[in-house]
Amino acid sequence: MKNLNRVVILVLTISSLLISCKSKAPKNWIVNKWKLTDLQGRSVSEMGDSLKNIYLKSFVIEFNKEGKFTSNDHFAGTVTGKYSLSDDGKSLMTTNEGSEQTDTVKIESLTDKELVISKDAVKMICQPFK
């Protein structure tokens, strides 16, 4: 009977750990403030290092749990809008405030430590803003 109690307690403990970890599922990792750390691709090579460095120094985007985002960079200034993820978590759709046009980018990687998105031969690599 003591062994059965131990097994039940162990199963309940593991179950509660799994449930608490589920709240930080990969689709929830997008909810964060991200800083651009690298730009890659043919188009990036053509823009030159000085322009690339301006983006690297200034681009930050934040996604909140209510489905809204705010981005900021040297050229566009502050942009706000709504976002959503596809059911499979492989696409990020954004709509800027005041616009009806939705932009879709491919999510190549999404973890709690890195967000990699791409579109039109440009890859953006972001890490949590500190």
ChimeraX attribute file (.defattr): number of C-alpha atoms within 10 A of each C-alpha:
attribute: neighborCount
match mode: 1-to-1
recipient: residues
	/A:1	6
	/A:2	7
	/A:3	8
	/A:4	9
	/A:5	10
	/A:6	11
	/A:7	12
	/A:8	12
	/A:9	12
	/A:10	12
	/A:11	12
	/A:12	12
	/A:13	12
	/A:14	12
	/A:15	12
	/A:16	12
	/A:17	11
	/A:18	11
	/A:19	11
	/A:20	11
	/A:21	10
	/A:22	11
	/A:23	11
	/A:24	13
	/A:25	12
	/A:26	14
	/A:27	17
	/A:28	18
	/A:29	17
	/A:30	24
	/A:31	18
	/A:32	17
	/A:33	18
	/A:34	22
	/A:35	24
	/A:36	22
	/A:37	18
	/A:38	15
	/A:39	19
	/A:40	14
	/A:41	14
	/A:42	11
	/A:43	13
	/A:44	15
	/A:45	12
	/A:46	10
	/A:47	10
	/A:48	10
	/A:49	11
	/A:50	9
	/A:51	11
	/A:52	16
	/A:53	13
	/A:54	13
	/A:55	19
	/A:56	20
	/A:57	13
	/A:58	15
	/A:59	20
	/A:60	21
	/A:61	20
	/A:62	18
	/A:63	22
	/A:64	15
	/A:65	12
	/A:66	10
	/A:67	13
	/A:68	18
	/A:69	23
	/A:70	18
	/A:71	19
	/A:72	17
	/A:73	17
	/A:74	12
	/A:75	10
	/A:76	9
	/A:77	10
	/A:78	13
	/A:79	13
	/A:80	18
	/A:81	16
	/A:82	17
	/A:83	21
	/A:84	19
	/A:85	18
	/A:86	13
	/A:87	8
	/A:88	7
	/A:89	17
	/A:90	15
	/A:91	17
	/A:92	18
	/A:93	14
	/A:94	20
	/A:95	18
	/A:96	17
	/A:97	14
	/A:98	8
	/A:99	8
	/A:100	8
	/A:101	10
	/A:102	12
	/A:103	12
	/A:104	18
	/A:105	16
	/A:106	17
	/A:107	19
	/A:108	15
	/A:109	15
	/A:110	19
	/A:111	14
	/A:112	15
	/A:113	12
	/A:114	18
	/A:115	20
	/A:116	18
	/A:117	20
	/A:118	20
	/A:119	13
	/A:120	10
	/A:121	10
	/A:122	15
	/A:123	21
	/A:124	19
	/A:125	20
	/A:126	23
	/A:127	20
	/A:128	18
	/A:129	14
	/A:130	6
